[in-house]
């Protein structure tokens, strides 16, 4: 178990922010990975719509990954009647 949470949230899971250096490192790596995937998809596509359509699914998966990291390394979150983390 983590002693200090890497991420905190003011009121819900989607607006978490890093509080420790590990959280900042995760966020920087996530942003770099997102930009890199976008550039790879953009290089292989023929139009802007091809780029956006091709980037949609990887972006959604990356957001889900980041939310799972928030849950695993952050403080406990209460979503309705369910407690996560």
Secondary structure, 3 states (H helix, E strand, C coil): CCCCCCEEECCCHHHEEECCHHHHHHHHHHHHHHHHHHHHHHHHCCCHHHHHHHHHHHHHHHHHHHHHHHHHHECCEEECCEEEC
